[in-house]
Amino acid sequence: SISNNISYLLGVSSILKRDYKLQFNLTNTENYEFIVINYTNKQQNVIFKFLDVATDKEIRVKKYSINPNGCCLCDTAFDHIGNFRLVISSNLVMARPFVFRYGVKKNFFDVFHG
């Protein structure tokens, strides 16, 4: 928000850690990148957990610290065969990422909210 040429961050965080579950399953036949934005005025820690759909076991965990009004970029640059899903843990209220999806051979590109 901007008022009298001064910008204000309107995001909020909680004292409770929250899990945001991406609304679709990921596949190894496509590449993904995720951007989470910190709209708060405090540094926030964010954990990306990639879980196998069939076994629900962790495949990979990536941790980031995001400055106020900053963002982090997380990719799926790891080997996994089959479908998997993403759970984002943080104190941010609604840590819904921007998702960049593209084919392994980069023959298509898609951008959307998770």
BELMOMO-V523035 format. One record per pair of residues at least 24 apart in sequence whose C-alpha atoms are under 6 Angstrom apart, sorted by the first residue. I is the first residue (numbers start at 1). J is the second residue. If there is no record, write none. Layout:
# BELMOMO-V523035
i:I j:J
i:I j:J
This chain:
# BELMOMO-V523035
i:9 j:39
i:9 j:40
i:11 j:39
i:11 j:40
i:12 j:40
i:13 j:91
i:13 j:92
i:13 j:93
i:14 j:91
i:16 j:91
i:17 j:90
i:17 j:91
i:18 j:89
i:18 j:90
i:18 j:91
i:19 j:88
i:19 j:89
i:20 j:87
i:20 j:88
i:21 j:87
i:22 j:86
i:22 j:114
i:23 j:114
i:25 j:84
i:25 j:85
i:26 j:83
i:26 j:84
i:26 j:85
i:27 j:83
i:28 j:81
i:28 j:82
i:30 j:102
i:30 j:103
i:30 j:104
i:31 j:101
i:31 j:102
i:31 j:104
i:32 j:75
i:32 j:76
i:32 j:100
i:32 j:101
i:33 j:74
i:33 j:75
i:33 j:99
i:33 j:100
i:34 j:73
i:34 j:74
i:34 j:97
i:34 j:98
i:34 j:99
i:35 j:72
i:35 j:73
i:35 j:97
i:35 j:98
i:36 j:71
i:36 j:72
i:36 j:97
i:37 j:70
i:37 j:71
i:38 j:68
i:38 j:69
i:38 j:70
i:38 j:71
i:39 j:69
i:40 j:68
i:41 j:68
i:42 j:68
i:43 j:67
i:43 j:68
i:46 j:89
i:46 j:90
i:47 j:88
i:47 j:89
i:48 j:87
i:48 j:88
i:49 j:86
i:49 j:87
i:50 j:85
i:50 j:86
i:51 j:84
i:51 j:85
i:52 j:84
i:53 j:83
i:53 j:84
